[in-house]
Amino acid sequence: MTRLLAWLQKPIDLLLWIALAAGLLMMLHVTIDVAGRTLFNHPFEGTTEIVSAYYMVVAAYLPGPGSRATTGISASTCSRCA
């Protein structure tokens, strides 16, 4: 299993960097939209659609393999279980 994870580490890292870039682009896009709307009374057209359809999807789902490969994901419904 360790060999498989070592082999997959570069694609996993690439997905993480793509997700980070999407997050940065999303912040810039929204900032430009707000600044344009506030300062020039001319918002950047299609910001809501582009952010929700592309940036958020990429930023939410691409880092998933990295978190599963390094720590795993667990959930507990018992607040007093240790």
Buried (B, 14 or more C-beta within 10 A) or exposed (E): EEEEEEEEEEEBEEBBEBBBBBBEBBEEBBEEBEEBEEEEEEBBEEBEEBBEEBBBEBBEEBBBBBEEEEEEEEEEEEEEEE
